[in-house]
Amino acid sequence: MDKLRYSITLRLYGEEKIFGPGIAELLERVDQLHSLRKATMSMGMAYSKAWSIIKTAEQSLSFPLLISTTGGRGGGGAELSEQGRRFLNAYRAFERTVHDYADEIFEEMFGQESD
């Protein structure tokens, strides 16, 4: 028998999909690059799509994920809001916890360690 593996993708929903691995990665890249435009470029994502995803999530969550600054001397940029950072950290911690538990159960049920 081939080695079995599984896949879990965590998405959070309200009335519609609010948050998942894609927006989490986008926010992490904004945090690293201090720019939504640079983050989208690094992911090969359209800026308009990223902006739409973030606005939908912010409306559903009732708090801003990003704080944007426009132009000026140092140019514009973006950073995570404090609530956005806490939410992203909670999502990543929840994701790790679910995966750790799933690894345990997978090994128990199928007698194999996951990749």
PDB file as gemmi writes it, atoms N, CA and C in Angstrom:
CRYST1    1.000    1.000    1.000  90.00  90.00  90.00 P 1                      
ATOM      1  N   MET A   1       0.848  -1.180   0.000  1.00  0.00           N  
ATOM      2  CA  MET A   1       0.000   0.000   0.000  1.00  0.00           C  
ATOM      3  C   MET A   1       0.892   1.240   0.000  1.00  0.00           C  
ATOM      4  N   ASP A   2       0.498   2.217  -0.792  1.00  0.00           N  
ATOM      5  CA  ASP A   2       1.205   3.499  -0.797  1.00  0.00           C  
ATOM      6  C   ASP A   2       1.025   4.183   0.557  1.00  0.00           C  
ATOM      7  N   LYS A   3       1.967   5.049   0.872  1.00  0.00           N  
ATOM      8  CA  LYS A   3       1.855   5.829   2.104  1.00  0.00           C  
ATOM      9  C   LYS A   3       0.666   6.777   1.976  1.00  0.00           C  
ATOM     10  N   LEU A   4      -0.213   6.721   2.955  1.00  0.00           N  
ATOM     11  CA  LEU A   4      -1.385   7.594   2.957  1.00  0.00           C  
ATOM     12  C   LEU A   4      -1.024   8.964   3.486  1.00  0.00           C  
ATOM     13  N   ARG A   5      -1.759   9.930   3.041  1.00  0.00           N  
ATOM     14  CA  ARG A   5      -1.625  11.284   3.562  1.00  0.00           C  
ATOM     15  C   ARG A   5      -2.992  11.932   3.529  1.00  0.00           C  
ATOM     16  N   TYR A   6      -3.135  13.028   4.192  1.00  0.00           N  
ATOM     17  CA  TYR A   6      -4.413  13.737   4.204  1.00  0.00           C  
ATOM     18  C   TYR A   6      -4.149  15.219   4.009  1.00  0.00           C  
ATOM     19  N   SER A   7      -5.206  15.944   3.787  1.00  0.00           N  
ATOM     20  CA  SER A   7      -5.100  17.389   3.603  1.00  0.00           C  
ATOM     21  C   SER A   7      -6.276  18.058   4.298  1.00  0.00           C  
ATOM     22  N   ILE A   8      -5.971  19.061   5.075  1.00  0.00           N  
ATOM     23  CA  ILE A   8      -7.009  19.853   5.742  1.00  0.00           C  
ATOM     24  C   ILE A   8      -6.739  21.316   5.411  1.00  0.00           C  
ATOM     25  N   THR A   9      -7.759  21.997   4.952  1.00  0.00           N  
ATOM     26  CA  THR A   9      -7.674  23.432   4.727  1.00  0.00           C  
ATOM     27  C   THR A   9      -8.734  24.086   5.598  1.00  0.00           C  
ATOM     28  N   LEU A  10      -8.320  25.013   6.438  1.00  0.00           N  
ATOM     29  CA  LEU A  10      -9.255  25.670   7.350  1.00  0.00           C  
ATOM     30  C   LEU A  10      -9.718  27.002   6.779  1.00  0.00           C  
ATOM     31  N   ARG A  11     -11.017  27.142   6.703  1.00  0.00           N  
ATOM     32  CA  ARG A  11     -11.627  28.391   6.278  1.00  0.00           C  
ATOM     33  C   ARG A  11     -12.665  28.785   7.313  1.00  0.00           C  
ATOM     34  N   LEU A  12     -12.747  30.064   7.589  1.00  0.00           N  
ATOM     35  CA  LEU A  12     -13.723  30.573   8.539  1.00  0.00           C  
ATOM     36  C   LEU A  12     -14.853  31.241   7.763  1.00  0.00           C  
ATOM     37  N   TYR A  13     -16.088  30.956   8.178  1.00  0.00           N  
ATOM     38  CA  TYR A  13     -17.265  31.457   7.486  1.00  0.00           C  
ATOM     39  C   TYR A  13     -18.157  32.255   8.423  1.00  0.00           C  
ATOM     40  N   GLY A  14     -18.803  33.234   7.874  1.00  0.00           N  
ATOM     41  CA  GLY A  14     -19.926  33.924   8.494  1.00  0.00           C  
ATOM     42  C   GLY A  14     -21.073  33.620   7.558  1.00  0.00           C  
ATOM     43  N   GLU A  15     -21.654  34.647   6.960  1.00  0.00           N  
ATOM     44  CA  GLU A  15     -22.648  34.434   5.908  1.00  0.00           C  
ATOM     45  C   GLU A  15     -21.974  33.848   4.671  1.00  0.00           C  
ATOM     46  N   GLU A  16     -20.702  34.207   4.474  1.00  0.00           N  
ATOM     47  CA  GLU A  16     -19.907  33.711   3.357  1.00  0.00           C  
ATOM     48  C   GLU A  16     -18.494  33.450   3.867  1.00  0.00           C  
ATOM     49  N   LYS A  17     -17.622  32.970   2.984  1.00  0.00           N  
ATOM     50  CA  LYS A  17     -16.245  32.722   3.397  1.00  0.00           C  
ATOM     51  C   LYS A  17     -15.607  34.053   3.805  1.00  0.00           C  
ATOM     52  N   ILE A  18     -14.988  34.060   4.989  1.00  0.00           N  
ATOM     53  CA  ILE A  18     -14.388  35.275   5.528  1.00  0.00           C  
ATOM     54  C   ILE A  18     -12.869  35.202   5.519  1.00  0.00           C  
ATOM     55  N   PHE A  19     -12.330  34.049   5.890  1.00  0.00           N  
ATOM     56  CA  PHE A  19     -10.893  33.987   6.141  1.00  0.00           C  
ATOM     57  C   PHE A  19     -10.393  32.577   5.888  1.00  0.00           C  
ATOM     58  N   GLY A  20      -9.223  32.471   5.281  1.00  0.00           N  
ATOM     59  CA  GLY A  20      -8.622  31.180   5.024  1.00  0.00           C  
ATOM     60  C   GLY A  20      -7.138  31.332   4.775  1.00  0.00           C  
ATOM     61  N   PRO A  21      -6.507  30.297   4.257  1.00  0.00           N  
ATOM     62  CA  PRO A  21      -5.053  30.334   4.085  1.00  0.00           C  
ATOM     63  C   PRO A  21      -4.569  31.404   3.106  1.00  0.00           C  
ATOM     64  N   GLY A  22      -5.365  31.716   2.098  1.00  0.00           N  
ATOM     65  CA  GLY A  22      -4.954  32.726   1.124  1.00  0.00           C  
ATOM     66  C   GLY A  22      -4.859  34.117   1.720  1.00  0.00           C  
ATOM     67  N   ILE A  23      -5.899  34.534   2.430  1.00  0.00           N  
ATOM     68  CA  ILE A  23      -5.877  35.864   3.035  1.00  0.00           C  
ATOM     69  C   ILE A  23      -4.859  35.918   4.175  1.00  0.00           C  
ATOM     70  N   ALA A  24      -4.659  34.787   4.872  1.00  0.00           N  
ATOM     71  CA  ALA A  24      -3.643  34.747   5.922  1.00  0.00           C  
ATOM     72  C   ALA A  24      -2.258  34.989   5.317  1.00  0.00           C  
ATOM     73  N   GLU A  25      -1.977  34.327   4.207  1.00  0.00           N  
ATOM     74  CA  GLU A  25      -0.681  34.538   3.543  1.00  0.00           C  
ATOM     75  C   GLU A  25      -0.556  35.968   3.039  1.00  0.00           C  
ATOM     76  N   LEU A  26      -1.629  36.502   2.482  1.00  0.00           N  
ATOM     77  CA  LEU A  26      -1.611  37.884   1.999  1.00  0.00           C  
ATOM     78  C   LEU A  26      -1.275  38.845   3.142  1.00  0.00           C  
ATOM     79  N   LEU A  27      -1.922  38.674   4.284  1.00  0.00           N  
ATOM     80  CA  LEU A  27      -1.659  39.547   5.431  1.00  0.00           C  
ATOM     81  C   LEU A  27      -0.221  39.387   5.936  1.00  0.00           C  
ATOM     82  N   GLU A  28       0.279  38.161   5.938  1.00  0.00           N  
ATOM     83  CA  GLU A  28       1.669  37.950   6.364  1.00  0.00           C  
ATOM     84  C   GLU A  28       2.642  38.655   5.416  1.00  0.00           C  
ATOM     85  N   ARG A  29       2.348  38.625   4.136  1.00  0.00           N  
ATOM     86  CA  ARG A  29       3.219  39.308   3.166  1.00  0.00           C  
ATOM     87  C   ARG A  29       3.112  40.816   3.287  1.00  0.00           C  
ATOM     88  N   VAL A  30       1.922  41.329   3.557  1.00  0.00           N  
ATOM     89  CA  VAL A  30       1.780  42.772   3.807  1.00  0.00           C  
ATOM     90  C   VAL A  30       2.624  43.148   5.018  1.00  0.00           C  
ATOM     91  N   ASP A  31       2.580  42.315   6.039  1.00  0.00           N  
ATOM     92  CA  ASP A  31       3.355  42.573   7.255  1.00  0.00           C  
ATOM     93  C   ASP A  31       4.856  42.607   6.955  1.00  0.00           C  
ATOM     94  N   GLN A  32       5.314  41.727   6.075  1.00  0.00           N  
ATOM     95  CA  GLN A  32       6.738  41.682   5.717  1.00  0.00           C  
ATOM     96  C   GLN A  32       7.140  42.816   4.777  1.00  0.00           C  
ATOM     97  N   LEU A  33       6.279  43.103   3.798  1.00  0.00           N  
ATOM     98  CA  LEU A  33       6.638  44.038   2.725  1.00  0.00           C  
ATOM     99  C   LEU A  33       6.103  45.458   2.944  1.00  0.00           C  
ATOM    100  N   HIS A  34       5.211  45.633   3.915  1.00  0.00           N  
ATOM    101  CA  HIS A  34       4.626  46.936   4.250  1.00  0.00           C  
ATOM    102  C   HIS A  34       3.891  47.564   3.069  1.00  0.00           C  
ATOM    103  N   SER A  35       3.313  46.705   2.225  1.00  0.00           N  
ATOM    104  CA  SER A  35       2.614  47.200   1.047  1.00  0.00           C  
ATOM    105  C   SER A  35       1.667  46.120   0.541  1.00  0.00           C  
ATOM    106  N   LEU A  36       0.401  46.494   0.337  1.00  0.00           N  
ATOM    107  CA  LEU A  36      -0.555  45.550  -0.228  1.00  0.00           C  
ATOM    108  C   LEU A  36      -0.184  45.262  -1.681  1.00  0.00           C  
ATOM    109  N   ARG A  37       0.207  46.280  -2.415  1.00  0.00           N  
ATOM    110  CA  ARG A  37       0.569  46.087  -3.821  1.00  0.00           C  
ATOM    111  C   ARG A  37       1.755  45.122  -3.960  1.00  0.00           C  
ATOM    112  N   LYS A  38       2.795  45.314  -3.148  1.00  0.00           N  
ATOM    113  CA  LYS A  38       3.955  44.410  -3.204  1.00  0.00           C  
ATOM    114  C   LYS A  38       3.566  42.995  -2.786  1.00  0.00           C  
ATOM    115  N   ALA A  39       2.690  42.882  -1.787  1.00  0.00           N  
ATOM    116  CA  ALA A  39       2.240  41.567  -1.327  1.00  0.00           C  
ATOM    117  C   ALA A  39       1.495  40.844  -2.441  1.00  0.00           C  
ATOM    118  N   THR A  40       0.605  41.560  -3.137  1.00  0.00           N  
ATOM    119  CA  THR A  40      -0.143  40.923  -4.217  1.00  0.00           C  
ATOM    120  C   THR A  40       0.781  40.527  -5.359  1.00  0.00           C  
ATOM    121  N   MET A  41       1.738  41.366  -5.665  1.00  0.00           N  
ATOM    122  CA  MET A  41       2.679  41.046  -6.739  1.00  0.00           C  
ATOM    123  C   MET A  41       3.484  39.797  -6.387  1.00  0.00           C  
ATOM    124  N   SER A  42       3.899  39.675  -5.137  1.00  0.00           N  
ATOM    125  CA  SER A  42       4.696  38.520  -4.727  1.00  0.00           C  
ATOM    126  C   SER A  42       3.893  37.222  -4.766  1.00  0.00           C  
ATOM    127  N   MET A  43       2.560  37.351  -4.728  1.00  0.00           N  
ATOM    128  CA  MET A  43       1.690  36.174  -4.772  1.00  0.00           C  
ATOM    129  C   MET A  43       1.108  35.926  -6.161  1.00  0.00           C  
ATOM    130  N   GLY A  44       1.360  36.855  -7.090  1.00  0.00           N  
ATOM    131  CA  GLY A  44       0.762  36.730  -8.415  1.00  0.00           C  
ATOM    132  C   GLY A  44      -0.741  36.942  -8.383  1.00  0.00           C  
ATOM    133  N   MET A  45      -1.201  37.780  -7.474  1.00  0.00           N  
ATOM    134  CA  MET A  45      -2.628  38.048  -7.294  1.00  0.00           C  
ATOM    135  C   MET A  45      -2.938  39.460  -7.778  1.00  0.00           C  
ATOM    136  N   ALA A  46      -4.097  39.629  -8.371  1.00  0.00           N  
ATOM    137  CA  ALA A  46      -4.517  40.965  -8.800  1.00  0.00           C  
ATOM    138  C   ALA A  46      -4.781  41.829  -7.563  1.00  0.00           C  
ATOM    139  N   TYR A  47      -4.311  43.067  -7.614  1.00  0.00           N  
ATOM    140  CA  TYR A  47      -4.500  44.001  -6.510  1.00  0.00           C  
ATOM    141  C   TYR A  47      -5.988  44.174  -6.212  1.00  0.00           C  
ATOM    142  N   SER A  48      -6.799  44.282  -7.259  1.00  0.00           N  
ATOM    143  CA  SER A  48      -8.242  44.491  -7.078  1.00  0.00           C  
ATOM    144  C   SER A  48      -8.885  43.289  -6.373  1.00  0.00           C  
ATOM    145  N   LYS A  49      -8.424  42.080  -6.692  1.00  0.00           N  
ATOM    146  CA  LYS A  49      -8.953  40.882  -6.027  1.00  0.00           C  
ATOM    147  C   LYS A  49      -8.578  40.894  -4.549  1.00  0.00           C  
ATOM    148  N   ALA A  50      -7.323  41.222  -4.258  1.00  0.00           N  
ATOM    149  CA  ALA A  50      -6.868  41.270  -2.863  1.00  0.00           C  
ATOM    150  C   ALA A  50      -7.672  42.297  -2.078  1.00  0.00           C  
ATOM    151  N   TRP A  51      -7.868  43.464  -2.671  1.00  0.00           N  
ATOM    152  CA  TRP A  51      -8.597  44.531  -1.990  1.00  0.00           C  
ATOM    153  C   TRP A  51     -10.032  44.084  -1.710  1.00  0.00           C  
ATOM    154  N   SER A  52     -10.652  43.409  -2.662  1.00  0.00           N  
ATOM    155  CA  SER A  52     -12.014  42.917  -2.498  1.00  0.00           C  
ATOM    156  C   SER A  52     -12.095  41.869  -1.386  1.00  0.00           C  
ATOM    157  N   ILE A  53     -11.148  40.949  -1.354  1.00  0.00           N  
ATOM    158  CA  ILE A  53     -11.116  39.902  -0.322  1.00  0.00           C  
ATOM    159  C   ILE A  53     -10.962  40.528   1.067  1.00  0.00           C  
ATOM    160  N   ILE A  54     -10.075  41.485   1.168  1.00  0.00           N  
ATOM    161  CA  ILE A  54      -9.832  42.137   2.464  1.00  0.00           C  
ATOM    162  C   ILE A  54     -11.061  42.925   2.900  1.00  0.00           C  
ATOM    163  N   LYS A  55     -11.667  43.673   1.995  1.00  0.00           N  
ATOM    164  CA  LYS A  55     -12.854  44.464   2.350  1.00  0.00           C  
ATOM    165  C   LYS A  55     -14.018  43.565   2.777  1.00  0.00           C  
ATOM    166  N   THR A  56     -14.217  42.455   2.083  1.00  0.00           N  
ATOM    167  CA  THR A  56     -15.276  41.503   2.457  1.00  0.00           C  
ATOM    168  C   THR A  56     -15.024  40.959   3.866  1.00  0.00           C  
ATOM    169  N   ALA A  57     -13.782  40.581   4.142  1.00  0.00           N  
ATOM    170  CA  ALA A  57     -13.440  40.061   5.473  1.00  0.00           C  
ATOM    171  C   ALA A  57     -13.639  41.135   6.537  1.00  0.00           C  
ATOM    172  N   GLU A  58     -13.183  42.356   6.259  1.00  0.00           N  
ATOM    173  CA  GLU A  58     -13.323  43.441   7.234  1.00  0.00           C  
ATOM    174  C   GLU A  58     -14.789  43.732   7.532  1.00  0.00           C  
ATOM    175  N   GLN A  59     -15.638  43.710   6.517  1.00  0.00           N  
ATOM    176  CA  GLN A  59     -17.068  43.960   6.737  1.00  0.00           C  
ATOM    177  C   GLN A  59     -17.674  42.862   7.600  1.00  0.00           C  
ATOM    178  N   SER A  60     -17.309  41.625   7.333  1.00  0.00           N  
ATOM    179  CA  SER A  60     -17.857  40.505   8.106  1.00  0.00           C  
ATOM    180  C   SER A  60     -17.333  40.488   9.539  1.00  0.00           C  
ATOM    181  N   LEU A  61     -16.062  40.831   9.711  1.00  0.00           N  
ATOM    182  CA  LEU A  61     -15.444  40.801  11.037  1.00  0.00           C  
ATOM    183  C   LEU A  61     -15.741  42.053  11.854  1.00  0.00           C  
ATOM    184  N   SER A  62     -16.150  43.122  11.177  1.00  0.00           N  
ATOM    185  CA  SER A  62     -16.456  44.414  11.818  1.00  0.00           C  
ATOM    186  C   SER A  62     -15.238  45.086  12.423  1.00  0.00           C  
ATOM    187  N   PHE A  63     -14.068  44.832  11.851  1.00  0.00           N  
ATOM    188  CA  PHE A  63     -12.870  45.578  12.229  1.00  0.00           C  
ATOM    189  C   PHE A  63     -11.901  45.560  11.050  1.00  0.00           C  
ATOM    190  N   PRO A  64     -11.025  46.570  11.002  1.00  0.00           N  
ATOM    191  CA  PRO A  64     -10.065  46.620   9.893  1.00  0.00           C  
ATOM    192  C   PRO A  64      -8.935  45.609  10.081  1.00  0.00           C  
ATOM    193  N   LEU A  65      -8.542  44.968   8.995  1.00  0.00           N  
ATOM    194  CA  LEU A  65      -7.380  44.080   9.020  1.00  0.00           C  
ATOM    195  C   LEU A  65      -6.115  44.845   8.718  1.00  0.00           C  
ATOM    196  N   LEU A  66      -6.235  45.871   7.862  1.00  0.00           N  
ATOM    197  CA  LEU A  66      -5.084  46.670   7.439  1.00  0.00           C  
ATOM    198  C   LEU A  66      -5.306  48.132   7.742  1.00  0.00           C  
ATOM    199  N   ILE A  67      -4.203  48.819   7.920  1.00  0.00           N  
ATOM    200  CA  ILE A  67      -4.196  50.271   7.997  1.00  0.00           C  
ATOM    201  C   ILE A  67      -3.337  50.731   6.828  1.00  0.00           C  
ATOM    202  N   SER A  68      -3.931  51.519   5.941  1.00  0.00           N  
ATOM    203  CA  SER A  68      -3.212  51.986   4.752  1.00  0.00           C  
ATOM    204  C   SER A  68      -2.842  53.440   4.903  1.00  0.00           C  
ATOM    205  N   THR A  69      -1.693  53.777   4.337  1.00  0.00           N  
ATOM    206  CA  THR A  69      -1.275  55.170   4.267  1.00  0.00           C  
ATOM    207  C   THR A  69      -1.095  55.507   2.793  1.00  0.00           C  
ATOM    208  N   THR A  70      -1.434  56.714   2.428  1.00  0.00           N  
ATOM    209  CA  THR A  70      -1.334  57.113   1.029  1.00  0.00           C  
ATOM    210  C   THR A  70      -0.128  58.010   0.809  1.00  0.00           C  
ATOM    211  N   GLY A  71       0.452  57.846  -0.364  1.00  0.00           N  
ATOM    212  CA  GLY A  71       1.524  58.693  -0.885  1.00  0.00           C  
ATOM    213  C   GLY A  71       2.363  59.430   0.125  1.00  0.00           C  
ATOM    214  N   GLY A  72       2.667  60.641  -0.220  1.00  0.00           N  
ATOM    215  CA  GLY A  72       3.489  61.455   0.657  1.00  0.00           C  
ATOM    216  C   GLY A  72       4.963  61.221   0.418  1.00  0.00           C  
ATOM    217  N   ARG A  73       5.753  61.760   1.283  1.00  0.00           N  
ATOM    218  CA  ARG A  73       7.204  61.750   1.136  1.00  0.00           C  
ATOM    219  C   ARG A  73       7.806  60.349   1.061  1.00  0.00           C  
ATOM    220  N   GLY A  74       7.401  59.486   1.973  1.00  0.00           N  
ATOM    221  CA  GLY A  74       7.941  58.136   1.999  1.00  0.00           C  
ATOM    222  C   GLY A  74       7.147  57.156   1.153  1.00  0.00           C  
ATOM    223  N   GLY A  75       6.154  57.665   0.438  1.00  0.00           N  
ATOM    224  CA  GLY A  75       5.295  56.775  -0.338  1.00  0.00           C  
ATOM    225  C   GLY A  75       4.229  56.167   0.537  1.00  0.00           C  
ATOM    226  N   GLY A  76       3.287  55.505  -0.080  1.00  0.00           N  
ATOM    227  CA  GLY A  76       2.203  54.867   0.660  1.00  0.00           C  
ATOM    228  C   GLY A  76       2.638  53.526   1.209  1.00  0.00           C  
ATOM    229  N   GLY A  77       1.737  52.893   1.882  1.00  0.00           N  
ATOM    230  CA  GLY A  77       2.046  51.583   2.432  1.00  0.00           C  
ATOM    231  C   GLY A  77       0.856  51.015   3.172  1.00  0.00           C  
ATOM    232  N   ALA A  78       1.069  49.883   3.756  1.00  0.00           N  
ATOM    233  CA  ALA A  78       0.012  49.225   4.534  1.00  0.00           C  
ATOM    234  C   ALA A  78       0.664  48.424   5.650  1.00  0.00           C  
ATOM    235  N   GLU A  79      -0.075  48.300   6.718  1.00  0.00           N  
ATOM    236  CA  GLU A  79       0.364  47.456   7.825  1.00  0.00           C  
ATOM    237  C   GLU A  79      -0.857  46.828   8.454  1.00  0.00           C  
ATOM    238  N   LEU A  80      -0.639  45.772   9.203  1.00  0.00           N  
ATOM    239  CA  LEU A  80      -1.739  45.110   9.878  1.00  0.00           C  
ATOM    240  C   LEU A  80      -2.231  45.984  11.020  1.00  0.00           C  
ATOM    241  N   SER A  81      -3.544  46.045  11.173  1.00  0.00           N  
ATOM    242  CA  SER A  81      -4.099  46.708  12.348  1.00  0.00           C  
ATOM    243  C   SER A  81      -3.822  45.802  13.543  1.00  0.00           C  
ATOM    244  N   GLU A  82      -3.945  46.332  14.724  1.00  0.00           N  
ATOM    245  CA  GLU A  82      -3.720  45.515  15.923  1.00  0.00           C  
ATOM    246  C   GLU A  82      -4.719  44.367  15.979  1.00  0.00           C  
ATOM    247  N   GLN A  83      -5.982  44.654  15.660  1.00  0.00           N  
ATOM    248  CA  GLN A  83      -6.999  43.594  15.649  1.00  0.00           C  
ATOM    249  C   GLN A  83      -6.709  42.586  14.538  1.00  0.00           C  
ATOM    250  N   GLY A  84      -6.237  43.086  13.398  1.00  0.00           N  
ATOM    251  CA  GLY A  84      -5.892  42.204  12.288  1.00  0.00           C  
ATOM    252  C   GLY A  84      -4.763  41.258  12.653  1.00  0.00           C  
ATOM    253  N   ARG A  85      -3.756  41.787  13.343  1.00  0.00           N  
ATOM    254  CA  ARG A  85      -2.622  40.965  13.779  1.00  0.00           C  
ATOM    255  C   ARG A  85      -3.079  39.899  14.779  1.00  0.00           C  
ATOM    256  N   ARG A  86      -3.911  40.300  15.738  1.00  0.00           N  
ATOM    257  CA  ARG A  86      -4.418  39.333  16.726  1.00  0.00           C  
ATOM    258  C   ARG A  86      -5.250  38.244  16.047  1.00  0.00           C  
ATOM    259  N   PHE A  87      -6.091  38.641  15.085  1.00  0.00           N  
ATOM    260  CA  PHE A  87      -6.925  37.681  14.382  1.00  0.00           C  
ATOM    261  C   PHE A  87      -6.075  36.717  13.563  1.00  0.00           C  
ATOM    262  N   LEU A  88      -5.088  37.233  12.848  1.00  0.00           N  
ATOM    263  CA  LEU A  88      -4.187  36.399  12.058  1.00  0.00           C  
ATOM    264  C   LEU A  88      -3.444  35.417  12.966  1.00  0.00           C  
ATOM    265  N   ASN A  89      -2.942  35.892  14.094  1.00  0.00           N  
ATOM    266  CA  ASN A  89      -2.237  35.017  15.038  1.00  0.00           C  
ATOM    267  C   ASN A  89      -3.167  33.937  15.593  1.00  0.00           C  
ATOM    268  N   ALA A  90      -4.415  34.305  15.896  1.00  0.00           N  
ATOM    269  CA  ALA A  90      -5.380  33.328  16.403  1.00  0.00           C  
ATOM    270  C   ALA A  90      -5.696  32.284  15.330  1.00  0.00           C  
ATOM    271  N   TYR A  91      -5.856  32.728  14.089  1.00  0.00           N  
ATOM    272  CA  TYR A  91      -6.127  31.797  12.987  1.00  0.00           C  
ATOM    273  C   TYR A  91      -4.973  30.812  12.823  1.00  0.00           C  
ATOM    274  N   ARG A  92      -3.737  31.321  12.821  1.00  0.00           N  
ATOM    275  CA  ARG A  92      -2.570  30.439  12.648  1.00  0.00           C  
ATOM    276  C   ARG A  92      -2.448  29.471  13.832  1.00  0.00           C  
ATOM    277  N   ALA A  93      -2.723  29.932  15.057  1.00  0.00           N  
ATOM    278  CA  ALA A  93      -2.667  29.044  16.232  1.00  0.00           C  
ATOM    279  C   ALA A  93      -3.753  27.974  16.142  1.00  0.00           C  
ATOM    280  N   PHE A  94      -4.955  28.354  15.731  1.00  0.00           N  
ATOM    281  CA  PHE A  94      -6.053  27.401  15.543  1.00  0.00           C  
ATOM    282  C   PHE A  94      -5.666  26.378  14.479  1.00  0.00           C  
ATOM    283  N   GLU A  95      -5.086  26.846  13.392  1.00  0.00           N  
ATOM    284  CA  GLU A  95      -4.654  25.974  12.299  1.00  0.00           C  
ATOM    285  C   GLU A  95      -3.621  24.949  12.783  1.00  0.00           C  
ATOM    286  N   ARG A  96      -2.623  25.410  13.545  1.00  0.00           N  
ATOM    287  CA  ARG A  96      -1.598  24.500  14.085  1.00  0.00           C  
ATOM    288  C   ARG A  96      -2.219  23.465  15.021  1.00  0.00           C  
ATOM    289  N   THR A  97      -3.129  23.917  15.876  1.00  0.00           N  
ATOM    290  CA  THR A  97      -3.775  23.016  16.832  1.00  0.00           C  
ATOM    291  C   THR A  97      -4.584  21.941  16.112  1.00  0.00           C  
ATOM    292  N   VAL A  98      -5.352  22.344  15.117  1.00  0.00           N  
ATOM    293  CA  VAL A  98      -6.155  21.386  14.350  1.00  0.00           C  
ATOM    294  C   VAL A  98      -5.248  20.393  13.633  1.00  0.00           C  
ATOM    295  N   HIS A  99      -4.177  20.877  13.012  1.00  0.00           N  
ATOM    296  CA  HIS A  99      -3.269  19.977  12.304  1.00  0.00           C  
ATOM    297  C   HIS A  99      -2.548  19.019  13.261  1.00  0.00           C  
ATOM    298  N   ASP A 100      -2.140  19.530  14.420  1.00  0.00           N  
ATOM    299  CA  ASP A 100      -1.487  18.655  15.400  1.00  0.00           C  
ATOM    300  C   ASP A 100      -2.437  17.548  15.853  1.00  0.00           C  
ATOM    301  N   TYR A 101      -3.686  17.912  16.134  1.00  0.00           N  
ATOM    302  CA  TYR A 101      -4.670  16.923  16.556  1.00  0.00           C  
ATOM    303  C   TYR A 101      -4.960  15.938  15.425  1.00  0.00           C  
ATOM    304  N   ALA A 102      -5.087  16.459  14.207  1.00  0.00           N  
ATOM    305  CA  ALA A 102      -5.353  15.595  13.052  1.00  0.00           C  
ATOM    306  C   ALA A 102      -4.204  14.610  12.833  1.00  0.00           C  
ATOM    307  N   ASP A 103      -2.966  15.061  13.027  1.00  0.00           N  
ATOM    308  CA  ASP A 103      -1.818  14.153  12.899  1.00  0.00           C  
ATOM    309  C   ASP A 103      -1.921  13.002  13.894  1.00  0.00           C  
ATOM    310  N   GLU A 104      -2.279  13.323  15.132  1.00  0.00           N  
ATOM    311  CA  GLU A 104      -2.430  12.284  16.169  1.00  0.00           C  
ATOM    312  C   GLU A 104      -3.504  11.277  15.782  1.00  0.00           C  
ATOM    313  N   ILE A 105      -4.657  11.771  15.398  1.00  0.00           N  
ATOM    314  CA  ILE A 105      -5.782  10.902  15.052  1.00  0.00           C  
ATOM    315  C   ILE A 105      -5.479  10.097  13.794  1.00  0.00           C  
ATOM    316  N   PHE A 106      -4.826  10.722  12.828  1.00  0.00           N  
ATOM    317  CA  PHE A 106      -4.471  10.022  11.595  1.00  0.00           C  
ATOM    318  C   PHE A 106      -3.576   8.827  11.898  1.00  0.00           C  
ATOM    319  N   GLU A 107      -2.555   9.059  12.729  1.00  0.00           N  
ATOM    320  CA  GLU A 107      -1.654   7.973  13.093  1.00  0.00           C  
ATOM    321  C   GLU A 107      -2.405   6.881  13.861  1.00  0.00           C  
ATOM    322  N   GLU A 108      -3.275   7.296  14.755  1.00  0.00           N  
ATOM    323  CA  GLU A 108      -4.066   6.336  15.534  1.00  0.00           C  
ATOM    324  C   GLU A 108      -4.989   5.509  14.627  1.00  0.00           C  
ATOM    325  N   MET A 109      -5.652   6.151  13.705  1.00  0.00           N  
ATOM    326  CA  MET A 109      -6.625   5.479  12.850  1.00  0.00           C  
ATOM    327  C   MET A 109      -6.004   4.647  11.735  1.00  0.00           C  
ATOM    328  N   PHE A 110      -4.897   5.149  11.170  1.00  0.00           N  
ATOM    329  CA  PHE A 110      -4.323   4.505   9.983  1.00  0.00           C  
ATOM    330  C   PHE A 110      -2.930   3.899  10.223  1.00  0.00           C  
ATOM    331  N   GLY A 111      -2.395   4.093  11.429  1.00  0.00           N  
ATOM    332  CA  GLY A 111      -1.107   3.508  11.768  1.00  0.00           C  
ATOM    333  C   GLY A 111       0.051   4.092  10.984  1.00  0.00           C  
ATOM    334  N   GLN A 112      -0.130   5.288  10.479  1.00  0.00           N  
ATOM    335  CA  GLN A 112       0.934   5.939   9.712  1.00  0.00           C  
ATOM    336  C   GLN A 112       1.087   7.366  10.180  1.00  0.00           C  
ATOM    337  N   GLU A 113       2.315   7.827  10.165  1.00  0.00           N  
ATOM    338  CA  GLU A 113       2.553   9.246  10.407  1.00  0.00           C  
ATOM    339  C   GLU A 113       2.267  10.005   9.142  1.00  0.00           C  
ATOM    340  N   SER A 114       1.762  11.218   9.295  1.00  0.00           N  
ATOM    341  CA  SER A 114       1.509  12.046   8.106  1.00  0.00           C  
ATOM    342  C   SER A 114       2.794  12.746   7.702  1.00  0.00           C  
ATOM    343  N   ASP A 115       2.808  13.236   6.486  1.00  0.00           N  
ATOM    344  CA  ASP A 115       3.989  13.982   5.988  1.00  0.00           C  
ATOM    345  C   ASP A 115       4.118  15.307   6.662  1.00  0.00           C  
TER     346      ASP A 115                                                      
END                                                                             
